[in-house]
Amino acid sequence: MQKRSVTVHLFTLCQIIVVGFIAWGCSGRKVDMDTSASSAAAGSPNSKDEPQRDPKDLKIDNLTSALSRAQSRIEELDAKVSALADKVDATRLTVDNVVGNKPIKTESVGSARDENIAESKAEAKAALEEKKSAARIKSAAGKALSTMDNAINEFNKAMAVFKAGKFADAELAFTHFTEGYPEHILAGSGQFYAGESYFMMGEYKLALNEYQKVISSFGTSPRVASAMVRMAHCYDAVGNAGESSRTMALAHDLYEGNPSLDWPSAGKKSAKADAHSSNALNLSPIEPTGKTEAKDKED
């Protein structure tokens, strides 16, 4: 469309030029005619020999010649305009290829490379996080096993002291175990044997306080029934028969069939707990498995 517009403008310019030539030709023709007329009037000798041409024919010849020259000039300009337009198109195509195509291709390749790098980094990061997570789990499991082993070893040491009849040392050992491993499965049993250590020493009020902790702090422990029975025994030993009976009745209602319900009471005359020595107790850390029979000894 740009090429056509240039051609139209050139053609209009040529028309203006042609009109100018025609005007100029007419003016020149008039001068020639005036000159010829003057020559004829002067009586030029050649005017009689040469035939006279019609002024209109001369005018037409001049216009035809001017038009022919203008047409040639227009065709020449049109050819130049066409060549220039082709050159412009070729230059534009070259610029598009150089400026337009290569950056697009480069950007596409660069984006793909960046995406691959990003994916590789993400995969490496995920693998590293998974490895760290596995290491943390392994470490936590190792610590848990180590803690469990340490807790069991400490409980067994305290139980060994209790079986040896060193009840004061046993009470300290069980209290230390309970405070060090309050969430351990044996924590309730450790609290119970802390009270049992006092019970064996005849310290019934202190024992009563330790047994109450079993119920209040370790309500899910299997030693709760045993603690209630021992509380009834402690009440009986300090002369509170009514509270002893109520506590024992509650223990029977809640834990009917539990072997600890058959444990004999200490009695007032058994302050030294000779009738309830460590040999007369079931020392299972979780729960007694059978009935315990004790023989009372006279002072």
URPEFEN-V976703 format. One record per run of one state. SS is the DSSP state (A for helix, B for strand, O for the rest). FROM is the first residue (numbers start at 1). TO is the last residue. Records with the same first field share a line. If there is no record, write none. Layout:
SS = FROM-TO, FROM-TO
//
This chain:
O = 1-1, 43-45, 50-54, 164-166, 181-186, 201-203, 218-223, 238-240, 255-258, 263-273, 277-277, 281-299
A = 2-42, 46-49, 55-163, 167-180, 187-200, 204-217, 224-237, 241-254, 259-262, 274-276, 278-280
//
